[in-house]
Amino acid sequence: MKIEFAPLRLPLRRRLQTAAVVQWVFSFLVLAQVCLAAFVLLCLSDWWILAALYAGWLYLDRDTPSCGGRRSHWVRSWRVWTYFRDYFPITLTKTADLDPRYNYLFGFHPHGVLVAGGFGNFCTEASGFSQMFPGLTPYLLMLPFWFRVPFFREYIMSGGLVSSEKASASHLLSRPGGGQVAVIAVGGAPESLEARPGALTLQLLQRKGFVKLALKHGAWLVPVFSFGENELFDQMENPTGSALRRVQERLQRIMGVAMPLFHARGVFQYSFGLLPYRKPIHTVVGRPIPVDQNPCPSKEDIDALHTLYTQALTQVFEENKKHYGIPEDKHLNFI
């Protein structure tokens, strides 16, 4: 394989953008393991009393990830996130005003490999969410497992990440006064196994739990489509029914997380590595779907709202695809 090296002379801002993405990929793939190892070493050191005190804190603080987390405007506003945004770059587009008197459930599509658009737009202030949607506070839902990792949990909560447990979403969507936004990557881990350039397949037909939540709490539904999310990484071929896909699906059932075998570029060369390609991500926030509260929604109620949401998501995609290089004959495929 011929290796294409990066030029030796590049503007400093490009170097800083790459460094910002390196730390982000490191955080997603390795930081949790590093934090866990650091905690174990602390337990075995002369400073074990600090580990014991922190373990007590973990017990007392165990419900925080399901009760809105502990966000930090300072962390969300770090300059590093501006370089992270500009690497791709990431943009956020609003199609309608959102009344802060209501709570909202954003359905984020597609999941992609590492949810780069979801993180950049809703876990940092780099794309201007607070200015674009004044009065709204976004929370990106993440698998509960990660909030059990010492130290790592504090870092991810500071960005506005909270547990994806039902109780966590219910806590946000039921808060009086409105202004809360629960952002859910609806396709979840299984959809990441479909993430590759050109893919437009979304796991949605059987995903109705988020619709039921919206009905129970009267939270307005908002479809969000992130153009370019699937263009960031290549992935080993894993068609449905293949040996690799069966192993991935089995691991997902056991561990709760997907294991896509992805690759893209490196730090100093463009031919292989785990850094995403420099491809633009355009996240479009669709028009809100008003939802009347129904504490005990029937199957018919859920199906009706789910159909309405699917149509609204399709509309967001079809109205905007021509702006982002998607051919007119390409359409979303729901499974």
Summary of the structure (lengths in Angstrom):
residues: 335
radius of gyration: 20.2
end to end distance: 36.0
largest distance: 65.0
contacts: 1036
relative contact order: 0.16
helix: 44%
strand: 16%
